[in-house]
Amino acid sequence: MPHLHVVSGSGAAARRLLAEVTAGLEAKGYGDVRRQEASDWGTLLTENSCRGLFEDNSLIIVEEAEKLGPLPKKFAPMLEGPDASAYILLACKSENASIIPKELAGKCSFSKNASPPPWSRERDELILEAARNLGIGVSKPAVLLMKELFEDMGELASESEKVASFCSILGRKEISASAVGDYCLSDGSRSLLKLLDALCSARGADSMEALSELALRSELTPLLSALHNRFRVAMYFALYPKEAAVFSRALGTRDYAARHAETAAKKYGAARLRDFVTGLIRMTSNERSGQSAGWFDLEVLVIDLLSGAGGL
């Protein structure tokens, strides 16, 4: 009978955790390592319930195991403890994967990538330490932007060390948000961030420059989505300023984006932001139906928004 071990998490950290668990089991003698698709529980358990007398202990890795759905309780008699000859690793992308019912949890084992929440001091300290090791500081906007860009703790550590190294070599005393954009983002991502932030602050020249850069190398639909995500929050902040924190949490908005959305709410006001967000939704619909004028329509929307705040 097989033993079930759920490995759950997201991003690179989850992949590292799966590799660590796999290596540990191989060291214990599970030499027959195979990968199997997540089809259904009956097939998975039945195919891995017996082995030949002279066969190695088997280790079966199932990617995207959440596709299996909850394990039916009727399969409880088919589960064995952690010393089973067949060990099934169920890799789930979600940290909150619930494919094993509570009643059967005692028959299974679990490894979870417990990443600290976005607002945790642990993430801040990781960024600050990377800079401190090189004798430089980090501005608060830079810390917020790093946490916005890199959810995975491994990526956050690596990118923090990278940007700290660049700034140290250049003789800078502090890592700024612009330095994070310069050294941690691709050209397209950097232009997108520049557009979002400049538009929130009603900086007309920077906004139009970034929009022109994006028009040369980016797809329009993902840009419309990014603008909608940022300015929808700004619209809610302008409409309901006293409930801004509630909307921010409900929409999953990170601190960096929320601060810029708050700036946009003050710059433009509810009416103009509502018109802009409505225009983005209309453009997205027209893009899908082939009725949009594309980048020209977006440029008109952006100019109209900026003009209302004196940005042009």
RODRENTI-654305 format. One record per residue (C-alpha): residue in three letters; chain; z, x, y. Coordinates in Angstrom, 2 decimals, decimal comma, padded with zeros to 5 digits, always signed. Layout:
<rs>
code/unit/z/x/y
Ala/A/Z/X/Y
...
</rs>
This chain:
<rs>
code/unit/z/x/y
Met/A/+000,00/+000,00/+000,00
Pro/A/-000,74/+001,28/+003,53
His/A/+001,62/+001,93/+006,43
Leu/A/+000,64/+000,75/+009,91
His/A/+001,27/+002,94/+012,97
Val/A/+000,27/+001,57/+016,39
Val/A/-000,69/+004,12/+019,05
Ser/A/-001,05/+002,40/+022,42
Gly/A/-001,75/+003,52/+025,96
Ser/A/-004,56/+004,05/+028,42
Gly/A/-006,76/+006,88/+029,68
Ala/A/-006,65/+010,53/+028,71
Ala/A/-002,91/+010,40/+027,98
Ala/A/-003,51/+007,85/+025,21
Arg/A/-006,23/+010,05/+023,70
Arg/A/-003,87/+013,02/+023,74
Leu/A/-001,15/+010,95/+022,10
Leu/A/-003,52/+009,84/+019,34
Ala/A/-004,56/+013,47/+018,76
Glu/A/-000,91/+014,57/+018,58
Val/A/+000,03/+011,85/+016,08
Thr/A/-003,06/+012,62/+013,99
Ala/A/-002,28/+016,35/+013,94
Gly/A/+001,31/+015,66/+012,91
Leu/A/+000,23/+013,50/+009,98
Glu/A/-002,36/+016,03/+008,85
Ala/A/+000,40/+018,64/+008,81
Lys/A/+002,40/+016,32/+006,52
Gly/A/-000,41/+016,24/+003,97
Tyr/A/-002,65/+013,39/+005,04
Gly/A/-005,82/+015,40/+004,48
Asp/A/-008,37/+012,64/+003,91
Val/A/-009,01/+011,59/+007,54
Arg/A/-011,47/+008,76/+008,10
Arg/A/-012,41/+006,43/+010,94
Gln/A/-012,93/+002,75/+010,40
Glu/A/-014,08/-000,08/+012,66
Ala/A/-011,73/-002,89/+013,59
Ser/A/-013,28/-005,75/+011,61
Asp/A/-010,53/-007,95/+010,19
Trp/A/-007,03/-007,45/+008,79
Gly/A/-007,89/-008,56/+005,27
Thr/A/-010,70/-006,04/+004,86
Leu/A/-008,74/-003,22/+006,51
Leu/A/-005,65/-003,62/+004,34
Thr/A/-007,47/-004,36/+001,10
Glu/A/-009,83/-001,37/+001,35
Asn/A/-006,91/+000,99/+001,97
Ser/A/-004,37/-000,37/-000,53
Cys/A/-004,99/+002,00/-003,40
Arg/A/-006,18/+005,53/-004,12
Gly/A/-007,12/+007,57/-007,12
Leu/A/-004,52/+009,66/-008,95
Phe/A/-005,92/+012,97/-007,69
Glu/A/-006,97/+011,87/-004,21
Asp/A/-005,35/+013,20/-001,04
Asn/A/-003,14/+010,99/+001,05
Ser/A/-005,47/+009,15/+003,40
Leu/A/-005,31/+008,75/+007,15
Ile/A/-007,44/+005,95/+008,59
Ile/A/-007,98/+005,81/+012,36
Val/A/-009,00/+002,45/+013,82
Glu/A/-010,22/+002,57/+017,44
Glu/A/-009,92/-000,48/+019,72
Ala/A/-007,52/-002,03/+017,20
Glu/A/-006,64/-004,80/+019,66
Lys/A/-009,89/-006,45/+018,50
Leu/A/-008,14/-007,27/+015,22
Gly/A/-005,81/-009,69/+016,99
Pro/A/-002,24/-010,34/+015,83
Leu/A/-001,47/-009,33/+012,24
Pro/A/-001,05/-012,50/+010,13
Lys/A/+002,41/-012,74/+008,53
Lys/A/+000,86/-013,43/+005,13
Phe/A/-000,07/-009,73/+004,89
Ala/A/+003,57/-008,59/+005,05
Pro/A/+003,73/-007,88/+001,25
Met/A/+000,82/-005,45/+001,64
Leu/A/+002,67/-003,16/+004,06
Glu/A/+004,59/-000,06/+003,01
Gly/A/+006,97/+002,33/+004,77
Pro/A/+006,07/+005,61/+006,53
Asp/A/+005,91/+007,51/+003,21
Ala/A/+002,91/+005,48/+002,07
Ser/A/-000,08/+007,31/+000,59
Ala/A/-002,38/+005,50/+003,04
Tyr/A/-001,54/+005,72/+006,73
Ile/A/-003,46/+003,51/+009,17
Leu/A/-003,40/+004,54/+012,84
Leu/A/-004,19/+001,58/+015,07
Ala/A/-005,34/+002,91/+018,46
Cys/A/-004,97/+000,26/+021,20
Lys/A/-006,21/+000,77/+024,75
Ser/A/-003,46/-001,34/+026,29
Glu/A/+000,08/-000,03/+026,69
Asn/A/+001,25/-003,59/+026,05
Ala/A/-000,77/-004,20/+022,90
Ser/A/+000,88/-006,90/+020,78
Ile/A/-001,08/-006,89/+017,54
Ile/A/+002,09/-006,63/+015,42
Pro/A/+004,32/-009,74/+015,48
Lys/A/+008,04/-009,14/+016,05
Glu/A/+008,79/-010,35/+012,53
Leu/A/+006,68/-007,53/+011,06
Ala/A/+007,58/-004,78/+013,55
Gly/A/+010,24/-003,39/+011,22
Lys/A/+007,57/-002,61/+008,62
Cys/A/+005,44/-000,63/+011,10
Ser/A/+005,86/+002,37/+013,42
Phe/A/+004,82/+002,82/+017,02
Ser/A/+003,86/+005,52/+019,53
Lys/A/+003,41/+004,42/+023,11
Asn/A/+002,08/+006,21/+026,15
Ala/A/+004,75/+005,11/+028,62
Ser/A/+003,24/+006,10/+031,95
Pro/A/+005,50/+005,78/+034,99
Pro/A/+004,57/+002,86/+037,27
Pro/A/+002,31/+003,57/+040,29
Trp/A/+005,23/+003,41/+042,74
Ser/A/+007,50/+005,73/+040,77
Arg/A/+009,07/+008,80/+042,32
Glu/A/+007,97/+010,74/+039,23
Arg/A/+004,32/+010,53/+040,30
Asp/A/+005,18/+011,63/+043,84
Glu/A/+007,17/+014,57/+042,54
Leu/A/+004,34/+015,72/+040,28
Ile/A/+002,01/+015,97/+043,32
Leu/A/+004,62/+017,57/+045,56
Glu/A/+005,57/+020,15/+042,94
Ala/A/+001,96/+021,30/+042,49
Ala/A/+001,81/+022,01/+046,23
Arg/A/+005,31/+023,44/+046,42
Asn/A/+004,46/+026,01/+043,73
Leu/A/+001,85/+027,41/+046,13
Gly/A/+004,05/+027,22/+049,21
Ile/A/+002,33/+024,32/+050,93
Gly/A/+003,18/+020,70/+051,74
Val/A/+001,49/+017,35/+051,15
Ser/A/+001,01/+014,60/+053,73
Lys/A/+002,16/+011,09/+052,81
Pro/A/-001,41/+009,66/+053,00
Ala/A/-002,55/+012,40/+050,59
Val/A/+000,19/+011,48/+048,10
Leu/A/-000,77/+007,81/+048,30
Leu/A/-004,47/+008,61/+047,84
Met/A/-003,82/+010,83/+044,82
Lys/A/-001,86/+008,03/+043,16
Glu/A/-004,63/+005,58/+044,02
Leu/A/-007,32/+007,76/+042,45
Phe/A/-005,63/+009,03/+039,29
Glu/A/-003,62/+006,64/+037,14
Asp/A/-003,38/+008,95/+034,14
Met/A/-000,51/+011,43/+034,52
Gly/A/-002,49/+014,27/+032,97
Glu/A/-005,37/+013,78/+035,42
Leu/A/-002,94/+013,42/+038,30
Ala/A/-001,29/+016,75/+037,44
Ser/A/-004,61/+018,54/+036,97
Glu/A/-006,15/+017,23/+040,20
Ser/A/-002,95/+017,95/+042,16
Glu/A/-003,04/+021,56/+041,02
Lys/A/-006,74/+021,81/+041,87
Val/A/-006,50/+020,49/+045,42
Ala/A/-003,35/+022,56/+046,03
Ser/A/-005,19/+025,70/+044,91
Phe/A/-008,16/+025,03/+047,21
Cys/A/-005,91/+024,37/+050,20
Ser/A/-003,86/+027,49/+049,49
Ile/A/-006,95/+029,68/+049,25
Leu/A/-008,19/+028,29/+052,57
Gly/A/-004,86/+029,05/+054,20
Arg/A/-003,92/+025,44/+054,87
Lys/A/-000,23/+024,64/+055,18
Glu/A/-000,56/+021,03/+054,02
Ile/A/-002,76/+018,94/+051,75
Ser/A/-004,32/+016,14/+053,77
Ala/A/-006,00/+012,95/+052,58
Ser/A/-009,36/+014,35/+053,68
Ala/A/-008,76/+017,44/+051,52
Val/A/-008,12/+015,18/+048,52
Gly/A/-011,45/+013,47/+049,18
Asp/A/-013,26/+016,79/+049,59
Tyr/A/-011,97/+018,46/+046,42
Cys/A/-011,21/+015,60/+044,02
Leu/A/-014,14/+013,24/+044,48
Ser/A/-017,87/+013,36/+043,82
Asp/A/-020,25/+012,91/+046,76
Gly/A/-020,73/+009,21/+046,01
Ser/A/-017,01/+008,50/+045,57
Arg/A/-016,22/+010,47/+048,72
Ser/A/-018,74/+008,45/+050,74
Leu/A/-017,34/+005,21/+049,34
Leu/A/-013,78/+006,14/+050,30
Lys/A/-015,01/+007,23/+053,73
Leu/A/-016,71/+003,86/+054,26
Leu/A/-013,72/+001,80/+053,10
Asp/A/-011,21/+003,71/+055,22
Ala/A/-013,42/+004,01/+058,31
Leu/A/-014,31/+000,32/+058,21
Cys/A/-010,64/-000,63/+057,89
Ser/A/-009,91/+001,42/+061,01
Ala/A/-012,99/+000,09/+062,88
Arg/A/-014,45/+003,59/+063,25
Gly/A/-018,06/+002,60/+063,80
Ala/A/-019,81/+005,98/+063,69
Asp/A/-018,03/+007,08/+060,50
Ser/A/-018,65/+003,70/+058,87
Met/A/-022,40/+003,71/+059,54
Glu/A/-022,73/+007,34/+058,48
Ala/A/-020,99/+006,63/+055,17
Leu/A/-023,09/+003,51/+054,62
Ser/A/-026,28/+005,54/+055,15
Glu/A/-025,08/+008,16/+052,65
Leu/A/-024,33/+005,49/+050,05
Ala/A/-027,72/+003,81/+050,55
Leu/A/-029,41/+007,05/+049,47
Arg/A/-027,53/+007,59/+046,20
Ser/A/-025,56/+004,50/+045,14
Glu/A/-026,05/+001,08/+043,61
Leu/A/-025,44/-001,86/+045,94
Thr/A/-023,56/-004,23/+043,62
Pro/A/-020,61/-001,89/+042,83
Leu/A/-020,29/-001,17/+046,55
Leu/A/-020,10/-004,89/+047,33
Ser/A/-017,35/-005,20/+044,74
Ala/A/-015,38/-002,30/+046,25
Leu/A/-015,68/-003,76/+049,75
His/A/-014,63/-007,18/+048,51
Asn/A/-011,57/-005,77/+046,75
Arg/A/-010,36/-003,97/+049,88
Phe/A/-011,20/-006,62/+052,48
Arg/A/-010,03/-009,59/+050,44
Val/A/-006,57/-008,06/+050,62
Ala/A/-006,98/-007,47/+054,36
Met/A/-007,99/-011,11/+054,82
Tyr/A/-004,88/-012,36/+053,02
Phe/A/-002,72/-009,98/+055,06
Ala/A/-004,22/-011,41/+058,26
Leu/A/-003,89/-015,03/+057,12
Tyr/A/-000,35/-014,70/+055,74
Pro/A/+001,30/-011,64/+057,33
Lys/A/+004,79/-012,57/+056,16
Glu/A/+003,66/-012,77/+052,53
Ala/A/+001,62/-009,53/+052,61
Ala/A/+003,85/-007,80/+050,05
Val/A/+003,56/-010,78/+047,69
Phe/A/-000,25/-010,75/+047,85
Ser/A/-000,32/-006,98/+047,42
Arg/A/+001,69/-007,16/+044,20
Ala/A/-000,20/-010,19/+042,88
Leu/A/-003,58/-008,48/+043,39
Gly/A/-002,37/-005,16/+041,98
Thr/A/-003,13/-003,33/+045,23
Arg/A/-001,91/+000,28/+045,37
Asp/A/+000,00/+001,59/+048,38
Tyr/A/-002,92/+003,56/+049,83
Ala/A/-005,33/+000,61/+049,80
Ala/A/-002,62/-001,76/+051,03
Arg/A/-001,89/+000,39/+054,09
His/A/-005,56/+000,47/+055,07
Ala/A/-005,91/-003,25/+054,40
Glu/A/-002,97/-003,86/+056,72
Thr/A/-004,73/-001,81/+059,40
Ala/A/-007,89/-003,89/+058,95
Ala/A/-005,90/-007,11/+059,26
Lys/A/-004,62/-005,98/+062,65
Lys/A/-007,99/-004,67/+063,82
Tyr/A/-010,16/-007,67/+062,98
Gly/A/-007,99/-010,75/+062,56
Ala/A/-008,23/-013,53/+059,98
Ala/A/-011,40/-015,26/+061,21
Arg/A/-013,64/-012,17/+061,22
Leu/A/-012,27/-010,93/+057,91
Arg/A/-012,88/-014,35/+056,36
Asp/A/-016,48/-014,26/+057,58
Phe/A/-016,95/-010,73/+056,25
Val/A/-015,51/-011,52/+052,80
Thr/A/-017,57/-014,72/+052,62
Gly/A/-020,66/-012,70/+053,51
Leu/A/-019,93/-010,20/+050,73
Ile/A/-019,57/-013,02/+048,19
Arg/A/-022,83/-014,59/+049,38
Met/A/-024,61/-011,22/+049,18
Thr/A/-023,36/-010,65/+045,63
Ser/A/-024,63/-014,05/+044,57
Asn/A/-027,99/-013,44/+046,24
Glu/A/-028,28/-010,01/+044,60
Arg/A/-027,89/-011,58/+041,18
Ser/A/-030,51/-014,23/+041,91
Gly/A/-032,93/-011,79/+043,55
Gln/A/-032,74/-013,48/+046,97
Ser/A/-030,92/-010,73/+048,88
Ala/A/-032,43/-008,37/+051,44
Gly/A/-030,21/-005,69/+049,93
Trp/A/-028,91/-002,88/+052,10
Phe/A/-030,28/-004,50/+055,24
Asp/A/-028,04/-007,55/+054,73
Leu/A/-025,02/-005,34/+054,19
Glu/A/-025,75/-003,31/+057,31
Val/A/-025,91/-006,53/+059,36
Leu/A/-022,56/-007,65/+057,90
Val/A/-020,90/-004,32/+058,68
Ile/A/-022,28/-004,18/+062,23
Asp/A/-021,12/-007,73/+062,89
Leu/A/-017,61/-006,91/+061,66
Leu/A/-017,37/-003,70/+063,69
Ser/A/-018,72/-005,36/+066,85
Gly/A/-015,91/-007,87/+066,81
Ala/A/-013,30/-005,13/+066,96
Gly/A/-015,11/-002,97/+069,49
Gly/A/-016,04/-000,43/+066,80
Leu/A/-019,64/-000,23/+068,00
</rs>
